[in-house]
Structures are given as C-alpha cells and as structure tokens.
Amino acid sequence: MRIRKLLRVRFVVYSFTEQEKIMAELTPMMQKYMETKEQYKDCILFYRLGDFYEMFFDDAIVASKELEIALTGKSCGLEERAPMCGIPYHA
C-alpha cells in the first residue's frame, strides 16, 4: 500500500501554461530575447543581431514612433511576424 502512495506522488501531470506554449514555439533567438526582456520589463531592449540593434514587439512599436524609424516584422516562430525595428550598430 505504501508503494502505491509513493508512485502516485511521483506521477505528477505537468500542464503547460499559455506562456510556456508560446515560448516553445518561438525561435531560439527569440526565446533568448524574451528571457532577457523578462529581466528588464520596464526598459526598451536593444538586442544586437549582427550589425544592428533590433527591438521587438511593444518595444519596437514604441521605439519606431519615438525614433521615427520604420516598423517592420520578423519571423519569430509564431503564425504572425513579430513587430520589429532596428538601428545600425555603426551609426
């Protein structure tokens, strides 16, 4: 009887939250971006990719308006493209 109780405790059903499902669909680069963004929620995150600093999602929308630069999109693993804007590293 005691063994059955121990077995029941070990078999815990893990259900993904909606956020975990979305994170699993993202590209590895975008997952890293989101992990970093989680640490700096109140900042606009300039994420260096090659010769550009890029901003995504809400950061991109705000930055594109404030900096008066083009807002575009980038494939991120989800159905819709992530809003994105960027500035050159060597500007």
PDB file of N, CA, C and O in Angstrom, chain B, residues numbered from 101:
ATOM      1  N   MET B 101       0.821  -1.201   0.000  1.00  0.00           N
ATOM      2  CA  MET B 101       0.000   0.000   0.000  1.00  0.00           C
ATOM      3  C   MET B 101       0.862   1.261   0.000  1.00  0.00           C
ATOM      4  O   MET B 101       0.556   2.221  -0.707  1.00  0.00           O
ATOM      5  N   ARG B 102       1.918   1.262   0.774  1.00  0.00           N
ATOM      6  CA  ARG B 102       2.796   2.429   0.849  1.00  0.00           C
ATOM      7  C   ARG B 102       3.449   2.697  -0.509  1.00  0.00           C
ATOM      8  O   ARG B 102       3.621   3.856  -0.887  1.00  0.00           O
ATOM      9  N   ILE B 103       3.809   1.656  -1.240  1.00  0.00           N
ATOM     10  CA  ILE B 103       4.432   1.821  -2.556  1.00  0.00           C
ATOM     11  C   ILE B 103       3.463   2.525  -3.504  1.00  0.00           C
ATOM     12  O   ILE B 103       3.879   3.410  -4.253  1.00  0.00           O
ATOM     13  N   ARG B 104       2.207   2.162  -3.490  1.00  0.00           N
ATOM     14  CA  ARG B 104       1.224   2.810  -4.358  1.00  0.00           C
ATOM     15  C   ARG B 104       1.132   4.310  -4.070  1.00  0.00           C
ATOM     16  O   ARG B 104       1.039   5.117  -4.995  1.00  0.00           O
ATOM     17  N   LYS B 105       1.159   4.678  -2.802  1.00  0.00           N
ATOM     18  CA  LYS B 105       1.097   6.096  -2.450  1.00  0.00           C
ATOM     19  C   LYS B 105       2.321   6.828  -2.982  1.00  0.00           C
ATOM     20  O   LYS B 105       2.200   7.945  -3.486  1.00  0.00           O
ATOM     21  N   LEU B 106       3.483   6.224  -2.878  1.00  0.00           N
ATOM     22  CA  LEU B 106       4.702   6.842  -3.390  1.00  0.00           C
ATOM     23  C   LEU B 106       4.636   6.998  -4.903  1.00  0.00           C
ATOM     24  O   LEU B 106       5.052   8.023  -5.441  1.00  0.00           O
ATOM     25  N   LEU B 107       4.119   5.993  -5.586  1.00  0.00           N
ATOM     26  CA  LEU B 107       4.006   6.070  -7.036  1.00  0.00           C
ATOM     27  C   LEU B 107       3.059   7.181  -7.460  1.00  0.00           C
ATOM     28  O   LEU B 107       3.323   7.880  -8.438  1.00  0.00           O
ATOM     29  N   ARG B 108       1.976   7.349  -6.747  1.00  0.00           N
ATOM     30  CA  ARG B 108       1.032   8.412  -7.084  1.00  0.00           C
ATOM     31  C   ARG B 108       1.680   9.794  -6.962  1.00  0.00           C
ATOM     32  O   ARG B 108       1.410  10.686  -7.767  1.00  0.00           O
ATOM     33  N   VAL B 109       2.514   9.958  -5.977  1.00  0.00           N
ATOM     34  CA  VAL B 109       3.182  11.239  -5.778  1.00  0.00           C
ATOM     35  C   VAL B 109       4.169  11.510  -6.906  1.00  0.00           C
ATOM     36  O   VAL B 109       4.318  12.655  -7.331  1.00  0.00           O
ATOM     37  N   ARG B 110       4.835  10.493  -7.389  1.00  0.00           N
ATOM     38  CA  ARG B 110       5.850  10.666  -8.425  1.00  0.00           C
ATOM     39  C   ARG B 110       5.256  11.007  -9.783  1.00  0.00           C
ATOM     40  O   ARG B 110       5.911  11.682 -10.578  1.00  0.00           O
ATOM     41  N   PHE B 111       4.066  10.574 -10.068  1.00  0.00           N
ATOM     42  CA  PHE B 111       3.450  10.829 -11.368  1.00  0.00           C
ATOM     43  C   PHE B 111       2.587  12.085 -11.301  1.00  0.00           C
ATOM     44  O   PHE B 111       1.374  12.021 -11.100  1.00  0.00           O
ATOM     45  N   VAL B 112       3.230  13.198 -11.470  1.00  0.00           N
ATOM     46  CA  VAL B 112       2.544  14.483 -11.448  1.00  0.00           C
ATOM     47  C   VAL B 112       2.294  14.902 -12.887  1.00  0.00           C
ATOM     48  O   VAL B 112       3.200  14.861 -13.719  1.00  0.00           O
ATOM     49  N   VAL B 113       1.080  15.300 -13.174  1.00  0.00           N
ATOM     50  CA  VAL B 113       0.737  15.755 -14.516  1.00  0.00           C
ATOM     51  C   VAL B 113       1.196  17.198 -14.653  1.00  0.00           C
ATOM     52  O   VAL B 113       0.803  18.059 -13.867  1.00  0.00           O
ATOM     53  N   TYR B 114       2.023  17.456 -15.646  1.00  0.00           N
ATOM     54  CA  TYR B 114       2.535  18.799 -15.895  1.00  0.00           C
ATOM     55  C   TYR B 114       1.773  19.394 -17.059  1.00  0.00           C
ATOM     56  O   TYR B 114       1.780  18.845 -18.161  1.00  0.00           O
ATOM     57  N   SER B 115       1.128  20.493 -16.822  1.00  0.00           N
ATOM     58  CA  SER B 115       0.411  21.144 -17.910  1.00  0.00           C
ATOM     59  C   SER B 115       1.112  22.454 -18.243  1.00  0.00           C
ATOM     60  O   SER B 115       1.517  23.205 -17.355  1.00  0.00           O
ATOM     61  N   PHE B 116       1.246  22.709 -19.527  1.00  0.00           N
ATOM     62  CA  PHE B 116       1.881  23.936 -19.982  1.00  0.00           C
ATOM     63  C   PHE B 116       0.940  25.116 -19.777  1.00  0.00           C
ATOM     64  O   PHE B 116      -0.260  25.022 -20.036  1.00  0.00           O
ATOM     65  N   THR B 117       1.491  26.203 -19.320  1.00  0.00           N
ATOM     66  CA  THR B 117       0.719  27.435 -19.283  1.00  0.00           C
ATOM     67  C   THR B 117       0.712  27.993 -20.699  1.00  0.00           C
ATOM     68  O   THR B 117       1.484  27.552 -21.551  1.00  0.00           O
ATOM     69  N   GLU B 118      -0.145  28.947 -20.944  1.00  0.00           N
ATOM     70  CA  GLU B 118      -0.213  29.559 -22.278  1.00  0.00           C
ATOM     71  C   GLU B 118       1.127  30.192 -22.648  1.00  0.00           C
ATOM     72  O   GLU B 118       1.566  30.100 -23.794  1.00  0.00           O
ATOM     73  N   GLN B 119       1.772  30.832 -21.677  1.00  0.00           N
ATOM     74  CA  GLN B 119       3.067  31.470 -21.938  1.00  0.00           C
ATOM     75  C   GLN B 119       4.126  30.431 -22.311  1.00  0.00           C
ATOM     76  O   GLN B 119       4.934  30.668 -23.209  1.00  0.00           O
ATOM     77  N   GLU B 120       4.128  29.293 -21.636  1.00  0.00           N
ATOM     78  CA  GLU B 120       5.101  28.239 -21.949  1.00  0.00           C
ATOM     79  C   GLU B 120       4.863  27.672 -23.345  1.00  0.00           C
ATOM     80  O   GLU B 120       5.817  27.337 -24.047  1.00  0.00           O
ATOM     81  N   LYS B 121       3.606  27.562 -23.751  1.00  0.00           N
ATOM     82  CA  LYS B 121       3.303  27.078 -25.098  1.00  0.00           C
ATOM     83  C   LYS B 121       3.847  28.039 -26.144  1.00  0.00           C
ATOM     84  O   LYS B 121       4.444  27.619 -27.135  1.00  0.00           O
ATOM     85  N   ILE B 122       3.637  29.327 -25.916  1.00  0.00           N
ATOM     86  CA  ILE B 122       4.129  30.326 -26.863  1.00  0.00           C
ATOM     87  C   ILE B 122       5.650  30.310 -26.908  1.00  0.00           C
ATOM     88  O   ILE B 122       6.239  30.353 -27.988  1.00  0.00           O
ATOM     89  N   MET B 123       6.291  30.248 -25.740  1.00  0.00           N
ATOM     90  CA  MET B 123       7.760  30.228 -25.691  1.00  0.00           C
ATOM     91  C   MET B 123       8.316  29.025 -26.445  1.00  0.00           C
ATOM     92  O   MET B 123       9.349  29.136 -27.105  1.00  0.00           O
ATOM     93  N   ALA B 124       7.649  27.881 -26.358  1.00  0.00           N
ATOM     94  CA  ALA B 124       8.115  26.674 -27.038  1.00  0.00           C
ATOM     95  C   ALA B 124       8.049  26.814 -28.554  1.00  0.00           C
ATOM     96  O   ALA B 124       8.814  26.165 -29.267  1.00  0.00           O
ATOM     97  N   GLU B 125       7.144  27.652 -29.055  1.00  0.00           N
ATOM     98  CA  GLU B 125       7.000  27.844 -30.498  1.00  0.00           C
ATOM     99  C   GLU B 125       7.996  28.855 -31.060  1.00  0.00           C
ATOM    100  O   GLU B 125       8.243  28.878 -32.266  1.00  0.00           O
ATOM    101  N   LEU B 126       8.565  29.687 -30.198  1.00  0.00           N
ATOM    102  CA  LEU B 126       9.475  30.732 -30.661  1.00  0.00           C
ATOM    103  C   LEU B 126      10.804  30.157 -31.139  1.00  0.00           C
ATOM    104  O   LEU B 126      11.213  29.075 -30.718  1.00  0.00           O
ATOM    105  N   THR B 127      11.468  30.891 -32.018  1.00  0.00           N
ATOM    106  CA  THR B 127      12.809  30.503 -32.445  1.00  0.00           C
ATOM    107  C   THR B 127      13.750  30.636 -31.246  1.00  0.00           C
ATOM    108  O   THR B 127      13.453  31.383 -30.314  1.00  0.00           O
ATOM    109  N   PRO B 128      14.885  29.920 -31.257  1.00  0.00           N
ATOM    110  CA  PRO B 128      15.832  30.021 -30.136  1.00  0.00           C
ATOM    111  C   PRO B 128      16.284  31.462 -29.860  1.00  0.00           C
ATOM    112  O   PRO B 128      16.415  31.863 -28.704  1.00  0.00           O
ATOM    113  N   MET B 129      16.521  32.234 -30.920  1.00  0.00           N
ATOM    114  CA  MET B 129      16.934  33.625 -30.728  1.00  0.00           C
ATOM    115  C   MET B 129      15.845  34.413 -30.018  1.00  0.00           C
ATOM    116  O   MET B 129      16.131  35.191 -29.108  1.00  0.00           O
ATOM    117  N   MET B 130      14.603  34.217 -30.429  1.00  0.00           N
ATOM    118  CA  MET B 130      13.501  34.958 -29.828  1.00  0.00           C
ATOM    119  C   MET B 130      13.244  34.487 -28.396  1.00  0.00           C
ATOM    120  O   MET B 130      12.832  35.285 -27.553  1.00  0.00           O
ATOM    121  N   GLN B 131      13.480  33.212 -28.109  1.00  0.00           N
ATOM    122  CA  GLN B 131      13.360  32.727 -26.732  1.00  0.00           C
ATOM    123  C   GLN B 131      14.358  33.446 -25.832  1.00  0.00           C
ATOM    124  O   GLN B 131      14.015  33.865 -24.727  1.00  0.00           O
ATOM    125  N   LYS B 132      15.597  33.588 -26.309  1.00  0.00           N
ATOM    126  CA  LYS B 132      16.627  34.289 -25.539  1.00  0.00           C
ATOM    127  C   LYS B 132      16.242  35.752 -25.346  1.00  0.00           C
ATOM    128  O   LYS B 132      16.415  36.307 -24.261  1.00  0.00           O
ATOM    129  N   TYR B 133      15.723  36.370 -26.394  1.00  0.00           N
ATOM    130  CA  TYR B 133      15.263  37.759 -26.294  1.00  0.00           C
ATOM    131  C   TYR B 133      14.201  37.882 -25.201  1.00  0.00           C
ATOM    132  O   TYR B 133      14.275  38.779 -24.361  1.00  0.00           O
ATOM    133  N   MET B 134      13.218  36.987 -25.210  1.00  0.00           N
ATOM    134  CA  MET B 134      12.124  37.056 -24.245  1.00  0.00           C
ATOM    135  C   MET B 134      12.619  36.814 -22.818  1.00  0.00           C
ATOM    136  O   MET B 134      12.134  37.441 -21.876  1.00  0.00           O
ATOM    137  N   GLU B 135      13.584  35.907 -22.659  1.00  0.00           N
ATOM    138  CA  GLU B 135      14.162  35.665 -21.334  1.00  0.00           C
ATOM    139  C   GLU B 135      14.856  36.921 -20.820  1.00  0.00           C
ATOM    140  O   GLU B 135      14.711  37.278 -19.651  1.00  0.00           O
ATOM    141  N   THR B 136      15.607  37.589 -21.689  1.00  0.00           N
ATOM    142  CA  THR B 136      16.293  38.823 -21.300  1.00  0.00           C
ATOM    143  C   THR B 136      15.283  39.924 -21.017  1.00  0.00           C
ATOM    144  O   THR B 136      15.424  40.664 -20.044  1.00  0.00           O
ATOM    145  N   LYS B 137      14.274  40.033 -21.858  1.00  0.00           N
ATOM    146  CA  LYS B 137      13.241  41.061 -21.692  1.00  0.00           C
ATOM    147  C   LYS B 137      12.512  40.885 -20.365  1.00  0.00           C
ATOM    148  O   LYS B 137      12.126  41.873 -19.740  1.00  0.00           O
ATOM    149  N   GLU B 138      12.320  39.659 -19.930  1.00  0.00           N
ATOM    150  CA  GLU B 138      11.652  39.379 -18.659  1.00  0.00           C
ATOM    151  C   GLU B 138      12.400  40.038 -17.493  1.00  0.00           C
ATOM    152  O   GLU B 138      11.781  40.447 -16.511  1.00  0.00           O
ATOM    153  N   GLN B 139      13.714  40.138 -17.600  1.00  0.00           N
ATOM    154  CA  GLN B 139      14.533  40.747 -16.545  1.00  0.00           C
ATOM    155  C   GLN B 139      14.469  42.272 -16.574  1.00  0.00           C
ATOM    156  O   GLN B 139      14.716  42.924 -15.559  1.00  0.00           O
ATOM    157  N   TYR B 140      14.142  42.840 -17.729  1.00  0.00           N
ATOM    158  CA  TYR B 140      14.143  44.295 -17.904  1.00  0.00           C
ATOM    159  C   TYR B 140      12.815  44.759 -18.507  1.00  0.00           C
ATOM    160  O   TYR B 140      12.781  45.384 -19.566  1.00  0.00           O
ATOM    161  N   LYS B 141      11.741  44.443 -17.817  1.00  0.00           N
ATOM    162  CA  LYS B 141      10.393  44.712 -18.329  1.00  0.00           C
ATOM    163  C   LYS B 141      10.123  46.191 -18.579  1.00  0.00           C
ATOM    164  O   LYS B 141       9.390  46.540 -19.504  1.00  0.00           O
ATOM    165  N   ASP B 142      10.706  47.056 -17.764  1.00  0.00           N
ATOM    166  CA  ASP B 142      10.401  48.483 -17.867  1.00  0.00           C
ATOM    167  C   ASP B 142      11.361  49.239 -18.787  1.00  0.00           C
ATOM    168  O   ASP B 142      11.357  50.469 -18.807  1.00  0.00           O
ATOM    169  N   CYS B 143      12.175  48.520 -19.542  1.00  0.00           N
ATOM    170  CA  CYS B 143      13.159  49.135 -20.444  1.00  0.00           C
ATOM    171  C   CYS B 143      12.883  48.728 -21.889  1.00  0.00           C
ATOM    172  O   CYS B 143      12.283  47.686 -22.152  1.00  0.00           O
ATOM    173  N   ILE B 144      13.328  49.562 -22.810  1.00  0.00           N
ATOM    174  CA  ILE B 144      13.321  49.160 -24.214  1.00  0.00           C
ATOM    175  C   ILE B 144      14.620  48.406 -24.444  1.00  0.00           C
ATOM    176  O   ILE B 144      15.707  48.950 -24.252  1.00  0.00           O
ATOM    177  N   LEU B 145      14.503  47.170 -24.851  1.00  0.00           N
ATOM    178  CA  LEU B 145      15.666  46.301 -25.018  1.00  0.00           C
ATOM    179  C   LEU B 145      16.187  46.394 -26.446  1.00  0.00           C
ATOM    180  O   LEU B 145      15.495  46.019 -27.393  1.00  0.00           O
ATOM    181  N   PHE B 146      17.415  46.896 -26.596  1.00  0.00           N
ATOM    182  CA  PHE B 146      18.103  46.929 -27.891  1.00  0.00           C
ATOM    183  C   PHE B 146      18.913  45.641 -27.965  1.00  0.00           C
ATOM    184  O   PHE B 146      19.883  45.478 -27.225  1.00  0.00           O
ATOM    185  N   TYR B 147      18.532  44.735 -28.837  1.00  0.00           N
ATOM    186  CA  TYR B 147      19.126  43.400 -28.918  1.00  0.00           C
ATOM    187  C   TYR B 147      20.036  43.350 -30.140  1.00  0.00           C
ATOM    188  O   TYR B 147      19.563  43.479 -31.269  1.00  0.00           O
ATOM    189  N   ARG B 148      21.333  43.165 -29.925  1.00  0.00           N
ATOM    190  CA  ARG B 148      22.267  43.210 -31.049  1.00  0.00           C
ATOM    191  C   ARG B 148      22.227  41.908 -31.838  1.00  0.00           C
ATOM    192  O   ARG B 148      22.416  40.818 -31.299  1.00  0.00           O
ATOM    193  N   LEU B 149      21.975  42.065 -33.131  1.00  0.00           N
ATOM    194  CA  LEU B 149      21.980  40.945 -34.071  1.00  0.00           C
ATOM    195  C   LEU B 149      22.817  41.372 -35.270  1.00  0.00           C
ATOM    196  O   LEU B 149      22.364  42.164 -36.097  1.00  0.00           O
ATOM    197  N   GLY B 150      24.022  40.855 -35.365  1.00  0.00           N
ATOM    198  CA  GLY B 150      24.900  41.238 -36.463  1.00  0.00           C
ATOM    199  C   GLY B 150      25.268  42.702 -36.378  1.00  0.00           C
ATOM    200  O   GLY B 150      25.803  43.154 -35.366  1.00  0.00           O
ATOM    201  N   ASP B 151      24.985  43.444 -37.433  1.00  0.00           N
ATOM    202  CA  ASP B 151      25.328  44.863 -37.497  1.00  0.00           C
ATOM    203  C   ASP B 151      24.194  45.782 -37.053  1.00  0.00           C
ATOM    204  O   ASP B 151      24.247  46.988 -37.291  1.00  0.00           O
ATOM    205  N   PHE B 152      23.178  45.227 -36.416  1.00  0.00           N
ATOM    206  CA  PHE B 152      22.031  46.039 -35.999  1.00  0.00           C
ATOM    207  C   PHE B 152      21.669  45.783 -34.541  1.00  0.00           C
ATOM    208  O   PHE B 152      21.908  44.703 -34.000  1.00  0.00           O
ATOM    209  N   TYR B 153      21.090  46.801 -33.927  1.00  0.00           N
ATOM    210  CA  TYR B 153      20.384  46.649 -32.666  1.00  0.00           C
ATOM    211  C   TYR B 153      18.913  46.585 -33.040  1.00  0.00           C
ATOM    212  O   TYR B 153      18.385  47.499 -33.673  1.00  0.00           O
ATOM    213  N   GLU B 154      18.255  45.507 -32.649  1.00  0.00           N
ATOM    214  CA  GLU B 154      16.857  45.324 -33.017  1.00  0.00           C
ATOM    215  C   GLU B 154      15.975  45.318 -31.779  1.00  0.00           C
ATOM    216  O   GLU B 154      16.378  44.869 -30.706  1.00  0.00           O
ATOM    217  N   MET B 155      14.770  45.825 -31.953  1.00  0.00           N
ATOM    218  CA  MET B 155      13.761  45.824 -30.907  1.00  0.00           C
ATOM    219  C   MET B 155      12.548  45.069 -31.435  1.00  0.00           C
ATOM    220  O   MET B 155      12.260  45.107 -32.631  1.00  0.00           O
ATOM    221  N   PHE B 156      11.840  44.386 -30.545  1.00  0.00           N
ATOM    222  CA  PHE B 156      10.719  43.554 -30.954  1.00  0.00           C
ATOM    223  C   PHE B 156       9.477  43.853 -30.124  1.00  0.00           C
ATOM    224  O   PHE B 156       9.551  44.426 -29.037  1.00  0.00           O
ATOM    225  N   PHE B 157       8.341  43.450 -30.667  1.00  0.00           N
ATOM    226  CA  PHE B 157       7.031  43.530 -30.018  1.00  0.00           C
ATOM    227  C   PHE B 157       6.725  44.966 -29.575  1.00  0.00           C
ATOM    228  O   PHE B 157       6.893  45.895 -30.365  1.00  0.00           O
ATOM    229  N   ASP B 158       6.279  45.165 -28.326  1.00  0.00           N
ATOM    230  CA  ASP B 158       5.894  46.506 -27.869  1.00  0.00           C
ATOM    231  C   ASP B 158       7.066  47.478 -27.900  1.00  0.00           C
ATOM    232  O   ASP B 158       6.888  48.659 -28.200  1.00  0.00           O
ATOM    233  N   ASP B 159       8.273  46.982 -27.588  1.00  0.00           N
ATOM    234  CA  ASP B 159       9.462  47.844 -27.652  1.00  0.00           C
ATOM    235  C   ASP B 159       9.629  48.418 -29.055  1.00  0.00           C
ATOM    236  O   ASP B 159       9.958  49.594 -29.212  1.00  0.00           O
ATOM    237  N   ALA B 160       9.406  47.599 -30.062  1.00  0.00           N
ATOM    238  CA  ALA B 160       9.564  48.046 -31.448  1.00  0.00           C
ATOM    239  C   ALA B 160       8.525  49.100 -31.807  1.00  0.00           C
ATOM    240  O   ALA B 160       8.834  50.070 -32.499  1.00  0.00           O
ATOM    241  N   ILE B 161       7.315  48.915 -31.348  1.00  0.00           N
ATOM    242  CA  ILE B 161       6.251  49.873 -31.653  1.00  0.00           C
ATOM    243  C   ILE B 161       6.570  51.232 -31.030  1.00  0.00           C
ATOM    244  O   ILE B 161       6.454  52.266 -31.688  1.00  0.00           O
ATOM    245  N   VAL B 162       6.970  51.224 -29.764  1.00  0.00           N
ATOM    246  CA  VAL B 162       7.309  52.474 -29.079  1.00  0.00           C
ATOM    247  C   VAL B 162       8.543  53.113 -29.711  1.00  0.00           C
ATOM    248  O   VAL B 162       8.534  54.304 -30.020  1.00  0.00           O
ATOM    249  N   ALA B 163       9.604  52.329 -29.905  1.00  0.00           N
ATOM    250  CA  ALA B 163      10.862  52.867 -30.440  1.00  0.00           C
ATOM    251  C   ALA B 163      10.686  53.421 -31.851  1.00  0.00           C
ATOM    252  O   ALA B 163      11.256  54.460 -32.185  1.00  0.00           O
ATOM    253  N   SER B 164       9.905  52.739 -32.677  1.00  0.00           N
ATOM    254  CA  SER B 164       9.729  53.216 -34.051  1.00  0.00           C
ATOM    255  C   SER B 164       9.047  54.583 -34.076  1.00  0.00           C
ATOM    256  O   SER B 164       9.369  55.426 -34.914  1.00  0.00           O
ATOM    257  N   LYS B 165       8.114  54.800 -33.166  1.00  0.00           N
ATOM    258  CA  LYS B 165       7.444  56.105 -33.095  1.00  0.00           C
ATOM    259  C   LYS B 165       8.379  57.175 -32.543  1.00  0.00           C
ATOM    260  O   LYS B 165       8.477  58.268 -33.101  1.00  0.00           O
ATOM    261  N   GLU B 166       9.063  56.859 -31.449  1.00  0.00           N
ATOM    262  CA  GLU B 166       9.921  57.847 -30.793  1.00  0.00           C
ATOM    263  C   GLU B 166      11.162  58.180 -31.619  1.00  0.00           C
ATOM    264  O   GLU B 166      11.598  59.331 -31.647  1.00  0.00           O
ATOM    265  N   LEU B 167      11.729  57.182 -32.287  1.00  0.00           N
ATOM    266  CA  LEU B 167      12.940  57.402 -33.082  1.00  0.00           C
ATOM    267  C   LEU B 167      12.632  57.748 -34.536  1.00  0.00           C
ATOM    268  O   LEU B 167      13.528  58.063 -35.319  1.00  0.00           O
ATOM    269  N   GLU B 168      11.353  57.684 -34.877  1.00  0.00           N
ATOM    270  CA  GLU B 168      10.902  57.953 -36.247  1.00  0.00           C
ATOM    271  C   GLU B 168      11.629  57.064 -37.262  1.00  0.00           C
ATOM    272  O   GLU B 168      12.190  57.538 -38.250  1.00  0.00           O
ATOM    273  N   ILE B 169      11.595  55.764 -36.979  1.00  0.00           N
ATOM    274  CA  ILE B 169      12.180  54.774 -37.887  1.00  0.00           C
ATOM    275  C   ILE B 169      11.095  53.793 -38.306  1.00  0.00           C
ATOM    276  O   ILE B 169      10.042  53.702 -37.674  1.00  0.00           O
ATOM    277  N   ALA B 170      11.365  53.070 -39.368  1.00  0.00           N
ATOM    278  CA  ALA B 170      10.370  52.150 -39.929  1.00  0.00           C
ATOM    279  C   ALA B 170      10.087  50.984 -38.989  1.00  0.00           C
ATOM    280  O   ALA B 170      10.992  50.421 -38.373  1.00  0.00           O
ATOM    281  N   LEU B 171       8.818  50.644 -38.897  1.00  0.00           N
ATOM    282  CA  LEU B 171       8.380  49.463 -38.162  1.00  0.00           C
ATOM    283  C   LEU B 171       8.128  48.374 -39.187  1.00  0.00           C
ATOM    284  O   LEU B 171       7.381  48.575 -40.144  1.00  0.00           O
ATOM    285  N   THR B 172       8.743  47.237 -38.990  1.00  0.00           N
ATOM    286  CA  THR B 172       8.577  46.115 -39.908  1.00  0.00           C
ATOM    287  C   THR B 172       8.258  44.873 -39.083  1.00  0.00           C
ATOM    288  O   THR B 172       7.810  44.995 -37.943  1.00  0.00           O
ATOM    289  N   GLY B 173       8.473  43.714 -39.621  1.00  0.00           N
ATOM    290  CA  GLY B 173       8.209  42.485 -38.897  1.00  0.00           C
ATOM    291  C   GLY B 173       9.307  41.473 -39.123  1.00  0.00           C
ATOM    292  O   GLY B 173      10.039  41.536 -40.111  1.00  0.00           O
ATOM    293  N   LYS B 174       9.414  40.538 -38.194  1.00  0.00           N
ATOM    294  CA  LYS B 174      10.429  39.494 -38.307  1.00  0.00           C
ATOM    295  C   LYS B 174       9.789  38.168 -37.938  1.00  0.00           C
ATOM    296  O   LYS B 174       9.006  38.088 -36.990  1.00  0.00           O
ATOM    297  N   SER B 175      10.120  37.140 -38.682  1.00  0.00           N
ATOM    298  CA  SER B 175       9.628  35.803 -38.385  1.00  0.00           C
ATOM    299  C   SER B 175      10.190  35.372 -37.033  1.00  0.00           C
ATOM    300  O   SER B 175      11.389  35.488 -36.778  1.00  0.00           O
ATOM    301  N   CYS B 176       9.306  34.873 -36.173  1.00  0.00           N
ATOM    302  CA  CYS B 176       9.749  34.522 -34.819  1.00  0.00           C
ATOM    303  C   CYS B 176       9.318  33.115 -34.407  1.00  0.00           C
ATOM    304  O   CYS B 176       9.539  32.710 -33.266  1.00  0.00           O
ATOM    305  N   GLY B 177       8.713  32.377 -35.317  1.00  0.00           N
ATOM    306  CA  GLY B 177       8.251  31.037 -34.993  1.00  0.00           C
ATOM    307  C   GLY B 177       6.752  30.960 -34.761  1.00  0.00           C
ATOM    308  O   GLY B 177       6.191  29.865 -34.728  1.00  0.00           O
ATOM    309  N   LEU B 178       6.100  32.087 -34.602  1.00  0.00           N
ATOM    310  CA  LEU B 178       4.650  32.130 -34.431  1.00  0.00           C
ATOM    311  C   LEU B 178       3.990  32.351 -35.783  1.00  0.00           C
ATOM    312  O   LEU B 178       4.672  32.592 -36.779  1.00  0.00           O
ATOM    313  N   GLU B 179       2.669  32.270 -35.822  1.00  0.00           N
ATOM    314  CA  GLU B 179       1.948  32.483 -37.082  1.00  0.00           C
ATOM    315  C   GLU B 179       2.161  33.895 -37.611  1.00  0.00           C
ATOM    316  O   GLU B 179       2.389  34.091 -38.805  1.00  0.00           O
ATOM    317  N   GLU B 180       2.087  34.870 -36.723  1.00  0.00           N
ATOM    318  CA  GLU B 180       2.277  36.261 -37.128  1.00  0.00           C
ATOM    319  C   GLU B 180       3.727  36.667 -36.912  1.00  0.00           C
ATOM    320  O   GLU B 180       4.403  36.159 -36.017  1.00  0.00           O
ATOM    321  N   ARG B 181       4.191  37.591 -37.744  1.00  0.00           N
ATOM    322  CA  ARG B 181       5.539  38.116 -37.586  1.00  0.00           C
ATOM    323  C   ARG B 181       5.576  39.055 -36.382  1.00  0.00           C
ATOM    324  O   ARG B 181       4.597  39.742 -36.088  1.00  0.00           O
ATOM    325  N   ALA B 182       6.708  39.076 -35.695  1.00  0.00           N
ATOM    326  CA  ALA B 182       6.880  39.967 -34.548  1.00  0.00           C
ATOM    327  C   ALA B 182       7.152  41.380 -35.044  1.00  0.00           C
ATOM    328  O   ALA B 182       7.988  41.559 -35.929  1.00  0.00           O
ATOM    329  N   PRO B 183       6.470  42.394 -34.501  1.00  0.00           N
ATOM    330  CA  PRO B 183       6.827  43.766 -34.861  1.00  0.00           C
ATOM    331  C   PRO B 183       8.302  43.988 -34.535  1.00  0.00           C
ATOM    332  O   PRO B 183       8.777  43.579 -33.475  1.00  0.00           O
ATOM    333  N   MET B 184       9.028  44.641 -35.455  1.00  0.00           N
ATOM    334  CA  MET B 184      10.464  44.808 -35.286  1.00  0.00           C
ATOM    335  C   MET B 184      10.915  46.118 -35.897  1.00  0.00           C
ATOM    336  O   MET B 184      10.388  46.548 -36.923  1.00  0.00           O
ATOM    337  N   CYS B 185      11.890  46.752 -35.268  1.00  0.00           N
ATOM    338  CA  CYS B 185      12.592  47.888 -35.856  1.00  0.00           C
ATOM    339  C   CYS B 185      14.044  47.776 -35.419  1.00  0.00           C
ATOM    340  O   CYS B 185      14.363  47.064 -34.466  1.00  0.00           O
ATOM    341  N   GLY B 186      14.911  48.477 -36.114  1.00  0.00           N
ATOM    342  CA  GLY B 186      16.317  48.374 -35.768  1.00  0.00           C
ATOM    343  C   GLY B 186      17.111  49.588 -36.189  1.00  0.00           C
ATOM    344  O   GLY B 186      16.690  50.381 -37.032  1.00  0.00           O
ATOM    345  N   ILE B 187      18.276  49.706 -35.574  1.00  0.00           N
ATOM    346  CA  ILE B 187      19.213  50.764 -35.936  1.00  0.00           C
ATOM    347  C   ILE B 187      20.578  50.126 -36.157  1.00  0.00           C
ATOM    348  O   ILE B 187      20.906  49.138 -35.499  1.00  0.00           O
ATOM    349  N   PRO B 188      21.380  50.669 -37.068  1.00  0.00           N
ATOM    350  CA  PRO B 188      22.695  50.091 -37.332  1.00  0.00           C
ATOM    351  C   PRO B 188      23.626  50.226 -36.125  1.00  0.00           C
ATOM    352  O   PRO B 188      23.566  51.208 -35.385  1.00  0.00           O
ATOM    353  N   TYR B 189      24.471  49.241 -35.945  1.00  0.00           N
ATOM    354  CA  TYR B 189      25.467  49.249 -34.880  1.00  0.00           C
ATOM    355  C   TYR B 189      26.494  50.349 -35.124  1.00  0.00           C
ATOM    356  O   TYR B 189      26.958  50.981 -34.174  1.00  0.00           O
ATOM    357  N   HIS B 190      26.851  50.585 -36.373  1.00  0.00           N
ATOM    358  CA  HIS B 190      27.889  51.553 -36.729  1.00  0.00           C
ATOM    359  C   HIS B 190      27.322  52.907 -37.121  1.00  0.00           C
ATOM    360  O   HIS B 190      27.897  53.583 -37.974  1.00  0.00           O
ATOM    361  N   ALA B 191      26.226  53.315 -36.533  1.00  0.00           N
ATOM    362  CA  ALA B 191      25.599  54.591 -36.913  1.00  0.00           C
ATOM    363  C   ALA B 191      26.316  55.769 -36.283  1.00  0.00           C
ATOM    364  O   ALA B 191      25.923  56.916 -36.495  1.00  0.00           O
TER     365      ALA B 191
END
